[in-house]
Amino acid sequence: MIDKSYKFRMYPNEIQSEQIKQNCGCYRFVYNHFLYTRIMNYEATGESFGYYDCCACLPDLKKKYPWLRNADSTSLQVALKNLDNAFQMFFIGLKDGRHVGYPKYKTRSSHRLKYTCKYVNDNIEIIDEKHIKLPKLGVVECRVSRKVEGRILRATIEITPSGKFYVSICCTDVEMEQYPKTGHSVGIDMGIKDLIVDSDGNKYPNNKYIKMYEKRLAIEQRKLSRKTRGSKRWEKQRIVVARIQEKIANMRRDNIQKVTTELVKNNDIICMEDLKPSNMMKNHHLAKAVADASFREIRRELEYKSEWHGRKIQCTDPFFPSSQKCSCCGYINPEIKDLSVRDYICPACGAHHDRDVNASVNIRDEGLKLINSK
């Protein structure tokens, strides 16, 4: 039994579209108002102003600003909860020595709008394959592409920069059918030339979607920069740019979903490096390519899919010399630090290695060693 989200595209009418935008505005206003209140209260008294204190002030805020009543009440509560979580993550980051930004005000000029409403008294319901019921919106036309299982917890309504409407239904107690056991373990090496190379010699290509649309995107962005910001033509051109960026993101996401699903389906144990993409992006010659590869997203999807289907993920130390070590004899060749060397012959045993396949085999062996040592 797991928690799972289902994302569908909506097609609201003009009245519903306006209601969604108003609700997003109310969500932003409440978030910013209580962020300011908490900052001022701490500066004045030195005491924290928590989630429940904010909730107690919410009715008075609605009396002062009656238009807040047009928004779904649970969405305003979620705004306060998200604000409280932002403060908690900031202070936890300070204790752990991690850089977590201080909560910021939500800008009105953002073109990605969303809010979340909680499930109360059947206010969220999947009616059929073409309609969904949402708080304050009523019945909305929606493309329900798959069956929603489990108990509904909440719904997040989102407007993308290209102007499309989506709803994400979060459900709990979803019964997931697990993949059959294969008894096979694999090591994977993530890179830029090939997105993933596994220890079985399979290579998943890196399609480099940004590079694929780079010239077209540059042309359209140049057109956007020449238009008066806020004008109708500027808005039309902004949507053109947003659609190209959305196309790139969707293609990348689709490829990663297919690759990670195949890996989880065919292997019981997946060993991988504990990469730090933020450190890798400090090399400005490779930053764009590293960002386009989305190493962190690959790991995230492998982790939650492995949890769903009873698989195991084992990460090795980021400083483990997976590329330099010969998978046959264990000799460490320092010359392989040069990334231009893609294949080589081990000077100790004479074995011929493909750099990435050799690294994935070493990662698999090291991961299995760590599992057995526990």
N, C-alpha and C positions, 0 to 999 in steps of 0.2 A: 504494500500500500504506500503510495508516494504522493507528493504534491506535483501538479502539472498545470501548465498554462496552455490555453488555446487562443491563437490570434487569428482574427477574421477581419476582412475589409467591410466597412459600412458604407451605405449610400443614403445619408440623411437628406431630408428635404430642406428648404431654405429656413423654415422656422426652427427645425431641430439643429441645423448647423449654427445658427445664431445663438441658440441656447447652449450649445457645447462651448462656443467661444466665450460667452458670458460666464459660464461655470469655470473655465480656465482662468479668466480674469479675477473672479472671486477667490479662487484657490491661491493665485499669486498675491493678491492683496492681503489675505489673512496671513500667509507665510511671512511676507515682508513686514507687516504690522507687528506681529509678535516677535520677530527677530529684533526689530528696533526696541520693542518693549523690554525684552530680556537683556539687551545690551545696556539700556538706560537704567534698568533696575539694579543691575550689578554694579554699575559705576556709582550709583547713588547710595546703595545700602551694603554692597559687598556680598550680597546673598543671591543664590541662584533662584530663577523663576522657572519652575519645571512645567512638564506637560499638563498636569492636573490643574495647576494655577492658571495656565492659559485657557484650558477648557472652561474653567469657572468664569472667565471674563468674556467668553464667546457670546453668551446671550445679550450682554450689555452692548457689545460691538454691533450686534444685529439690530438693536434698537436705535443705535446712533446712525447706522447705515442700513436702512430698510432694504435696499436692493440686494443685500447679502442673502435675503430670504429666497431669492430666485434660484440660488444654487442648491444643490443637494447637500443636506446637512452633514451626511457622513463624509463627504469629500472635504469639507472644512476641518473635520476632526482628523482626517488622514493628513492634511497639510500640517497640523500641529504635531502629529506624531512624526512625520518626516523631519520637521525642524528639530524635534527633540533627539531623533536618531543622529542628525548631522552634528549636534553638539556632543553627543556621547562618543561618536567616532573620532571627533577632533581631540577630545581629552584622552581617549584610549591610545590614539596615535602619539600623543605627547609622552605618555607613560612608557610606551614600547619603543620610543625613539624613531617612529616612522613619520614621514611628512604627510599629514592629512590637513587639507586646507580648512581655514575657519569658515563657518557658514556664510554664504554670500546672499545678497538680495537677488531675487529673480527679476530679470529685465523684461520690460514690456515689449522690447523690439525683437525678442526671440521668435523665430518662425516655427519652432517645434513646441507645440503646446500639448499638455496632457493633464489629466486629473484622475483620481481613483475614488470610487465609491464602494462602500461595503454592502454585503448582502444582508438585508433585513426584511423579514416578512414578504418573501418572494418578490422583492422589487427588481431582481435580475432573473430573467428566464429565457431559455431558448425555446421559441415557439415552434418553428419549423426550419427547414433548410434555407429559407429566404428572409426570416424575420427574427428579431431579438427584442426583448423588452428591457429597457434601462430606466433608472430613476430620473424623473423630471422630463425625460424624452419620450416616454411611451414606447410604442412599437416602432422600431427602426428597421429599414430594409438592410439586410446583411447577407453576405455570402458565407453560410455556415458549411465549410468544406469537409468537416469531420464530426463524428459523434462526440459530444461533450459528456465525459464520464465523471463520476465522483460527486462530491458535495461542493457547491459553489461558495467561495469565500469573498471574492471581490471582483470588480471589473475596472480596468483602466482604459479610458477613452483617450485617444491620441490623434493629433493633427500633425502630419509630417510637413516638412518645409515645402514639398511639392503640392500641398493642398489635399492630400488623401486622408481619409478617416479610417481609423482602425480601432478595434476593441479587443482587449486581452482578458480572457476569463480565467481566473486562477481558481483551481479546484484542489481539494484534498481528498484523501482516501480513494485514490485512483488505483485500480488493480492493474498492474503492468505484467504482461506476458513476457517472461524472460526467454532469452535465446538459449538453445541447448548447449551444453558443455562441449568444448572441442578438445580440451587437454593440451592446448597449444599456447606457448608463450612467445612474445615477440618484443624486440627492441626497436625503437624508432629514433631516427636522427632528423631533426628539423633544420632546414636551411633555406637559402635564397635561390640557389640554382634549381634544386628540386625541393618542393615544399616538404615532403616527407619521404625518407628512404628507410625501409624496414630491414630487419635482419634476414628476411627470406629473399632479399634482392629486389623486392617490388619498389618501384619508384612512382610517386604521385607528383605530377608536374606542378610547378608554380606558374600559374597563368598570368600573373602580373597585370591585374586588371587596371590599376592606375595607369601604367605605361600604355595599355591598350587604348585608353580614352584620353590620354594626356593632351594630345594636340587639339582635339575637338573641345575639351574642357577649357584649355587656354584661350581658344578663339572666343568661346561664349563668355568667359569671364572678362575678357578684354572689352567685349561689347557692353557688358554690364557696367564696367567702370566708367564708360563714357556717357552714361545716362544719368539724369538728375535723380538723386536718391529720393525715394518716396513717390515719384511720378508713376503714372500708369504704365508707361513703357518700361520703366525700371522694374516694376513689379512683374510684368510679363517675362522680362529677360531673367529675373531672379528665379522664376519658376523653371525656366529652361535649364539653367545651371543646376538647380536642385534636382531635377529629374535625371540629369547625367550622373550626379553624385549618388543618387539613390540607385541607379542602374548598377554602378560599380559596387556599391555595398551589397546589393541583392545577389549579384553574381558571386562575389566572394563568400557570402554567407551560405549560399546554396552548395558551393564546392566543398566548403569545410564540413557542412552537415553530412554530405555523402561520404566523404573520406573518413570522418570519425565514426560514422555508423558502420562502415565496412570493417574498420579495425576492431571495434568492440564486438561485432557479430562473429568474427573469425578467430578471436583470441581470448583466452581466459585471463592471461596476465599480460599487461602492457607496461614495458619499462621505457622511461623517457628521461631526458635531462631536465634538471630544475633550472630552466633558463630565466634570465632576468632581462626582459625586452627593454626596460627603461634604461639599463646600463648599455645595452647594445646600440640604442639609438643615440648615444652620445657621440658615436662616430657619424659625422654628418654626411659622409660619402655613402653610407649604407642606411641612413635613417628612414628614407622614403621606402626603400625595399623591405626593411624590417617591419615598418608599420603596415605595409600592404600585405605581408605574409600573415599577420595576426596570430603570432605564436601563442599569446595568452588566451585568445579565444579558442584555439585548438585544444589547449590543455583544459580549459573550462568545460568544453563539450565532452571531452573524453572522460572527465571526472564524473559529471552527473549522469552520463549514459552508462558508465561502468557501475555506478551505484544502482541505477534502475535495473540492470540485467545481471547483477551478481558477479561482475568482473572485478579485477584488482588492478590498481594503478600504483606503480612504484617509481619514484623519482630518484635519480642519482645526483651526487654532488656536482654543482656546476663547474668545479675545478678538476673533475675527474678527466684524465687525458684520454678520452675516448678515440680521438682521431690519431693521436701519436702512437698509441699502443697497438702492437701486432696482435690480432685475435688468435693467431696460431701458437706463437711462442712467448708472447708477453713482452717482447723487447720494445722499449720506448724510444722512438726516433724523433729527436727534437727538430729535424729539418721539415717535418710535416706541419709545423706551425704556419708555414707559408700557405695561404689559402689558394694560391694558383696551382698547387700540386694536387691534382684530382685523382691520380692513381700512381702507385709506386711499388717497388719490390723491396721486401724487408731485407736489410743487410745481414740480419742474423740467421734467418732460416730460408731465405730466398722465395718466400711466398709472395704472390702477386695480389695486391689489394686495390679495390676501388675505395677511395677515401671514405665515402659516406656509408657504404655497406659495411666496411670494417668498423666504423664508429658505432653503427647500430648493433652489430654483434657484440661489441664490448659493452655497450649500454645494457643489452639483454643479460649478459653474463654477470655484470656487476649488480643489476637489479635483482636477479634471482639469488645472488649471494647475500644481499641485504635482507631479502625475505626469509631465507633459511636461517640467518643469524638471529632473527627475532625470537 
